[in-house]
Amino acid sequence: MSLGREGAPTALLRTEGLSVRFGGLKALDNVNIEVLRGEIRAIIGPNGAGKSTFFNCLTGVLRPTSGRILFNGENIAGLPCYHISQKGIARSYQITNILPNATTLENVRIAAQSRRHGWSMLTHHNAYLDIIEKAEAVLQAVGLAAKSEELAANLAHGEQRNLEIGIALATEPQLLCLDEPTAGMSAAETHDTIALVRHIAKNLTILIVEHDMQVVMALAQRITVLHYGEVLAEGTPAEIQHNPRVLEAYLKK
Protein backbone atom coordinates (compact mmCIF):
# COMPACT_ATOMS: atom_id res chain seq x y z
CA MET A 1 0.00 0.00 0.00
CA SER A 2 1.48 3.36 -1.05
CA LEU A 3 2.12 5.95 1.64
CA GLY A 4 2.02 9.73 1.44
CA ARG A 5 4.62 12.16 2.70
CA GLU A 6 3.50 11.87 6.31
CA GLY A 7 3.39 8.08 6.18
CA ALA A 8 -0.38 7.88 5.78
CA PRO A 9 -1.85 5.69 3.02
CA THR A 10 -2.77 7.62 -0.12
CA ALA A 11 -6.11 7.46 -1.93
CA LEU A 12 -6.17 6.24 -5.51
CA LEU A 13 -9.94 6.69 -5.91
CA ARG A 14 -12.37 8.98 -4.17
CA THR A 15 -16.01 9.74 -4.93
CA GLU A 16 -17.62 12.94 -3.65
CA GLY A 17 -21.39 13.29 -3.57
CA LEU A 18 -21.76 10.75 -6.36
CA SER A 19 -25.42 10.54 -7.38
CA VAL A 20 -27.32 8.88 -10.22
CA ARG A 21 -31.02 9.35 -10.84
CA PHE A 22 -33.23 7.60 -13.36
CA GLY A 23 -36.31 9.79 -13.38
CA GLY A 24 -37.54 9.76 -9.78
CA LEU A 25 -35.40 6.76 -8.80
CA LYS A 26 -32.19 7.42 -6.86
CA ALA A 27 -29.82 4.65 -7.94
CA LEU A 28 -26.95 6.33 -6.07
CA ASP A 29 -27.45 9.10 -3.54
CA ASN A 30 -24.53 11.19 -2.31
CA VAL A 31 -22.03 8.32 -2.24
CA ASN A 32 -18.66 9.20 -0.71
CA ILE A 33 -16.07 6.43 -0.88
CA GLU A 34 -12.27 6.55 -0.61
CA VAL A 35 -10.15 3.62 -1.79
CA LEU A 36 -6.48 3.50 -0.83
CA ARG A 37 -3.66 2.44 -3.15
CA GLY A 38 -2.95 -1.26 -2.84
CA GLU A 39 -6.24 -1.99 -1.10
CA ILE A 40 -8.74 -4.75 -1.83
CA ARG A 41 -12.13 -3.12 -1.22
CA ALA A 42 -15.41 -5.00 -1.46
CA ILE A 43 -18.71 -3.33 -2.34
CA ILE A 44 -21.66 -5.35 -1.04
CA GLY A 45 -25.38 -4.90 -0.63
CA PRO A 46 -28.71 -6.48 -1.55
CA ASN A 47 -30.00 -6.51 -5.11
CA GLY A 48 -30.86 -2.97 -6.20
CA ALA A 49 -28.44 -1.40 -3.72
CA GLY A 50 -26.55 0.46 -6.46
CA LYS A 51 -23.44 -1.72 -6.79
CA SER A 52 -23.55 -2.11 -10.58
CA THR A 53 -24.50 1.55 -11.01
CA PHE A 54 -21.44 2.50 -8.96
CA PHE A 55 -19.17 0.35 -11.16
CA ASN A 56 -20.81 1.74 -14.30
CA CYS A 57 -20.04 5.29 -13.18
CA LEU A 58 -16.41 4.45 -12.38
CA THR A 59 -15.84 2.85 -15.78
CA GLY A 60 -17.68 5.37 -17.97
CA VAL A 61 -20.73 3.27 -18.81
CA LEU A 62 -22.96 5.77 -16.99
CA ARG A 63 -22.63 9.53 -16.56
CA PRO A 64 -23.38 10.57 -12.96
CA THR A 65 -26.22 13.00 -12.38
CA SER A 66 -23.98 14.88 -9.95
CA GLY A 67 -20.81 14.51 -7.91
CA ARG A 68 -17.18 13.79 -8.66
CA ILE A 69 -15.02 10.70 -9.21
CA LEU A 70 -11.40 11.53 -8.44
CA PHE A 71 -8.84 9.06 -9.81
CA ASN A 72 -5.24 10.01 -9.09
CA GLY A 73 -6.69 13.39 -8.11
CA GLU A 74 -8.35 13.97 -11.52
CA ASN A 75 -12.11 14.18 -11.91
CA ILE A 76 -13.06 11.47 -14.42
CA ALA A 77 -16.83 11.60 -13.91
CA GLY A 78 -18.61 11.46 -17.26
CA LEU A 79 -15.56 10.57 -19.36
CA PRO A 80 -16.14 7.88 -22.01
CA CYS A 81 -15.11 4.29 -21.32
CA TYR A 82 -11.99 4.30 -23.48
CA HIS A 83 -10.63 7.45 -21.82
CA ILE A 84 -11.13 5.95 -18.39
CA SER A 85 -9.45 2.73 -19.51
CA GLN A 86 -6.47 4.71 -20.77
CA LYS A 87 -6.19 6.42 -17.40
CA GLY A 88 -5.79 3.07 -15.68
CA ILE A 89 -9.16 1.58 -14.69
CA ALA A 90 -10.14 -1.88 -15.98
CA ARG A 91 -13.19 -4.01 -15.33
CA SER A 92 -14.53 -7.53 -15.55
CA TYR A 93 -18.28 -8.13 -15.96
CA GLN A 94 -20.95 -10.34 -14.36
CA ILE A 95 -21.44 -12.00 -17.76
CA THR A 96 -18.18 -13.17 -19.30
CA ASN A 97 -17.02 -10.65 -21.90
CA ILE A 98 -14.55 -12.48 -24.13
CA LEU A 99 -14.06 -13.18 -27.85
CA PRO A 100 -15.23 -16.82 -27.98
CA ASN A 101 -13.89 -17.59 -31.47
CA ALA A 102 -10.41 -16.20 -30.77
CA THR A 103 -7.72 -18.10 -28.94
CA THR A 104 -6.94 -17.42 -25.31
CA LEU A 105 -3.70 -15.73 -26.36
CA GLU A 106 -5.43 -13.59 -28.99
CA ASN A 107 -7.97 -12.34 -26.44
CA VAL A 108 -5.21 -11.08 -24.17
CA ARG A 109 -2.98 -9.92 -27.04
CA ILE A 110 -5.69 -7.61 -28.40
CA ALA A 111 -6.14 -6.03 -24.98
CA ALA A 112 -2.38 -5.57 -24.55
CA GLN A 113 -2.06 -4.07 -28.03
CA SER A 114 -4.76 -1.51 -27.26
CA ARG A 115 -2.50 -0.11 -24.56
CA ARG A 116 0.93 -0.33 -26.24
CA HIS A 117 0.50 0.48 -29.94
CA GLY A 118 -1.78 2.26 -32.33
CA TRP A 119 -3.70 -0.04 -34.62
CA SER A 120 -2.30 -0.72 -38.10
CA MET A 121 -4.06 -2.79 -40.74
CA LEU A 122 -0.76 -3.20 -42.60
CA THR A 123 1.28 -4.71 -39.79
CA HIS A 124 0.78 -8.30 -38.71
CA HIS A 125 0.39 -8.66 -34.96
CA ASN A 126 3.38 -11.06 -34.83
CA ALA A 127 5.54 -8.02 -35.57
CA TYR A 128 4.76 -6.77 -32.10
CA LEU A 129 6.90 -9.24 -30.19
CA ASP A 130 6.69 -7.21 -26.98
CA ILE A 131 2.91 -7.50 -27.14
CA ILE A 132 3.07 -11.28 -27.51
CA GLU A 133 5.48 -11.48 -24.58
CA LYS A 134 3.17 -9.31 -22.49
CA ALA A 135 0.16 -11.48 -23.37
CA GLU A 136 2.05 -14.67 -22.54
CA ALA A 137 3.12 -13.22 -19.17
CA VAL A 138 -0.51 -12.33 -18.38
CA LEU A 139 -1.67 -15.84 -19.26
CA GLN A 140 1.02 -17.22 -16.96
CA ALA A 141 -0.22 -14.93 -14.17
CA VAL A 142 -3.82 -16.12 -14.48
CA GLY A 143 -2.92 -19.80 -14.86
CA LEU A 144 -3.83 -20.15 -18.54
CA ALA A 145 -0.41 -20.44 -20.18
CA ALA A 146 -1.08 -24.06 -21.14
CA LYS A 147 -4.33 -23.01 -22.87
CA SER A 148 -2.86 -20.20 -25.00
CA GLU A 149 -3.90 -21.79 -28.33
CA GLU A 150 -7.29 -23.00 -27.10
CA LEU A 151 -10.36 -21.21 -28.40
CA ALA A 152 -11.85 -19.15 -25.59
CA ALA A 153 -15.24 -20.75 -26.23
CA ASN A 154 -13.77 -24.15 -25.31
CA LEU A 155 -12.46 -23.10 -21.90
CA ALA A 156 -14.24 -24.18 -18.74
CA HIS A 157 -16.42 -21.55 -17.08
CA GLY A 158 -13.87 -20.77 -14.37
CA GLU A 159 -11.12 -20.49 -16.97
CA GLN A 160 -13.22 -18.07 -19.01
CA ARG A 161 -13.74 -15.90 -15.92
CA ASN A 162 -10.00 -15.90 -15.26
CA LEU A 163 -9.34 -15.10 -18.91
CA GLU A 164 -11.51 -12.03 -18.52
CA ILE A 165 -9.37 -10.98 -15.56
CA GLY A 166 -6.33 -11.54 -17.80
CA ILE A 167 -7.84 -9.33 -20.50
CA ALA A 168 -8.29 -6.59 -17.92
CA LEU A 169 -4.74 -7.04 -16.59
CA ALA A 170 -3.33 -6.75 -20.12
CA THR A 171 -4.46 -3.11 -20.24
CA GLU A 172 -2.03 -2.44 -17.35
CA PRO A 173 -4.56 -0.91 -14.93
CA GLN A 174 -3.90 0.73 -11.60
CA LEU A 175 -7.44 -0.08 -10.44
CA LEU A 176 -9.14 -3.37 -11.31
CA CYS A 177 -12.91 -3.58 -10.82
CA LEU A 178 -14.14 -7.17 -10.53
CA ASP A 179 -17.90 -7.63 -10.92
CA GLU A 180 -18.90 -10.93 -9.27
CA PRO A 181 -15.74 -12.77 -10.39
CA THR A 182 -16.79 -16.11 -8.87
CA ALA A 183 -20.37 -16.15 -10.19
CA GLY A 184 -21.35 -19.62 -11.40
CA MET A 185 -18.11 -21.22 -10.25
CA SER A 186 -17.67 -24.53 -8.48
CA ALA A 187 -16.14 -24.56 -5.01
CA ALA A 188 -12.76 -25.56 -6.47
CA GLU A 189 -12.90 -22.82 -9.11
CA THR A 190 -13.88 -20.26 -6.46
CA HIS A 191 -10.91 -21.30 -4.32
CA ASP A 192 -8.55 -20.90 -7.29
CA THR A 193 -9.98 -17.47 -8.15
CA ILE A 194 -9.54 -16.26 -4.57
CA ALA A 195 -5.88 -17.30 -4.81
CA LEU A 196 -5.57 -15.55 -8.18
CA VAL A 197 -7.03 -12.28 -6.89
CA ARG A 198 -4.70 -12.36 -3.89
CA HIS A 199 -1.76 -12.90 -6.23
CA ILE A 200 -2.54 -10.06 -8.64
CA ALA A 201 -3.44 -7.71 -5.76
CA LYS A 202 0.27 -7.49 -4.90
CA ASN A 203 0.63 -4.88 -7.66
CA LEU A 204 -2.90 -3.50 -7.96
CA THR A 205 -5.75 -1.77 -6.20
CA ILE A 206 -8.87 -3.92 -6.48
CA LEU A 207 -12.56 -3.14 -6.12
CA ILE A 208 -14.77 -6.21 -5.98
CA VAL A 209 -18.55 -6.62 -6.11
CA GLU A 210 -19.42 -10.11 -4.91
CA HIS A 211 -22.51 -11.80 -3.44
CA ASP A 212 -20.58 -14.74 -1.98
CA MET A 213 -19.80 -13.47 1.51
CA GLN A 214 -17.16 -16.15 2.06
CA VAL A 215 -15.26 -14.73 -0.92
CA VAL A 216 -15.70 -11.18 0.39
CA MET A 217 -14.46 -12.07 3.86
CA ALA A 218 -11.50 -13.99 2.43
CA LEU A 219 -10.33 -11.15 0.18
CA ALA A 220 -11.43 -7.72 1.37
CA GLN A 221 -9.38 -5.53 3.67
CA ARG A 222 -12.31 -3.11 3.95
CA ILE A 223 -15.95 -3.39 2.95
CA THR A 224 -18.42 -0.73 1.86
CA VAL A 225 -22.11 -1.63 2.21
CA LEU A 226 -24.58 0.05 -0.14
CA HIS A 227 -28.30 0.08 0.63
CA TYR A 228 -30.88 1.84 -1.54
CA GLY A 229 -28.09 3.76 -3.26
CA GLU A 230 -26.53 5.08 -0.05
CA VAL A 231 -23.50 4.05 1.98
CA LEU A 232 -24.93 2.16 4.93
CA ALA A 233 -21.62 1.23 6.56
CA GLU A 234 -17.88 0.87 6.01
CA GLY A 235 -15.28 -1.09 7.92
CA THR A 236 -13.13 -4.16 8.19
CA PRO A 237 -14.71 -7.57 7.57
CA ALA A 238 -14.98 -8.13 11.34
CA GLU A 239 -16.64 -4.74 11.86
CA ILE A 240 -19.14 -5.34 9.06
CA GLN A 241 -20.00 -8.83 10.34
CA HIS A 242 -20.98 -7.33 13.69
CA ASN A 243 -22.60 -4.09 12.50
CA PRO A 244 -26.28 -4.13 13.64
CA ARG A 245 -27.49 -2.01 10.71
CA VAL A 246 -25.78 -4.29 8.20
CA LEU A 247 -27.10 -7.42 9.87
CA GLU A 248 -30.64 -6.06 9.74
CA ALA A 249 -30.45 -4.80 6.16
CA TYR A 250 -28.37 -7.45 4.46
CA LEU A 251 -26.39 -10.22 6.09
CA LYS A 252 -29.32 -11.92 7.86
CA LYS A 253 -31.69 -11.74 4.90
C-alpha positions, 0 to 999 in steps of 0.5 A, spaced: 500 500 500 502 506 497 504 511 503 504 519 502 509 524 505 506 523 512 506 516 512 499 515 511 496 511 506 494 515 499 487 514 496 487 512 488 480 513 488 475 517 491 467 519 490 464 525 492 457 526 492 456 521 487 449 521 485 445 517 479 437 518 478 433 515 473 427 519 473 424 519 480 429 513 482 435 514 486 440 509 484 446 512 487 445 518 492 450 522 495 455 516 495 462 518 498 467 512 498 475 513 498 479 507 496 487 507 498 492 504 493 494 497 494 487 496 497 482 490 496 475 493 497 469 489 497 462 493 495 456 489 497 449 490 498 442 487 496 439 486 489 438 494 487 443 497 492 446 500 487 453 496 486 452 495 478 450 503 477 457 504 482 461 500 477 458 503 471 459 510 473 467 508 475 468 505 468 464 510 464 458 506 462 454 511 466 454 519 466 453 521 474 447 525 475 452 529 480 458 529 484 465 527 482 469 521 481 477 523 483 482 518 480 489 520 481 486 526 483 483 527 476 475 528 476 473 522 471 466 523 472 462 522 465 468 521 461 467 515 455 469 508 457 476 508 453 478 514 456 477 511 463 481 505 460 487 509 458 487 512 465 488 506 468 481 503 470 479 496 468 473 491 469 470 484 468 463 483 468 458 479 471 457 475 464 463 473 461 465 478 456 470 475 451 471 473 444 469 466 444 472 464 437 479 467 438 484 463 442 486 465 449 492 468 447 489 472 442 484 475 447 489 477 451 494 480 445 488 484 443 487 487 450 495 488 450 495 491 443 490 496 445 494 499 450 501 499 447 501 500 440 496 504 435 492 499 430 495 498 423 491 494 418 498 493 414 502 490 420 501 483 422 500 482 430 506 477 430 511 483 428 509 486 435 513 481 439 513 485 446 505 484 445 506 477 444 510 477 450 506 481 455 500 477 453 504 470 454 506 473 461 498 475 463 496 468 461 502 465 466 499 470 471 492 467 471 494 460 470 492 459 462 499 459 459 497 451 457 491 453 454 494 459 450 492 456 443 485 454 445 479 457 443 476 461 448 469 458 447 472 451 449 475 453 456 471 451 462 467 456 465 472 458 471 477 459 466 473 463 461 472 468 468 479 468 469 481 469 462 476 475 462 481 478 468 487 476 464 484 481 459 483 486 464 490 485 466 493 486 459 491 493 459 495 495 465 490 498 470 492 501 476 485 499 479 481 493 477 474 492 478 471 485 478 464 484 478 462 478 481 468 474 479 466 467 482 459 467 479 457 460 477 463 457 479 464 450 483 467 450 489 474 448 487 474 454 481 472 459 487 478 457 491 482 458 485 480 465 483 480 467 490 488 465 490 488 468 483 485 475 486 490 475 492 496 474 487 494 479 482 493 484 488 500 485 490 501 490 484 494 493 484 488 496 487 482 492 487 474 493 487 470 487 488 462 486 487 461 479 490 454 476 493 458 470 496 460 473 503 465 467 504 469 470 498 468 477 500 471 475 507 477 472 504 479 477 500 477 484 502 481 488 507 475 493 507 468 493 505 463 498 503 455 496 504 450 500 499 443 500 501 438 503 496 443 507 493 446 510 499 453 508 503 450 504 509 456 502 513 464 501 512 469 497 515 473 491 516 470 484 515 470 483 522 466 490 523 461 489 518 459 482 520 458 485 527 454 491 524 447 491 527 445 495 521 448 491 516 445 485 519 438 487 519 439 490 512 443 485 508 447 479 512 441 476 515 436 476 509 
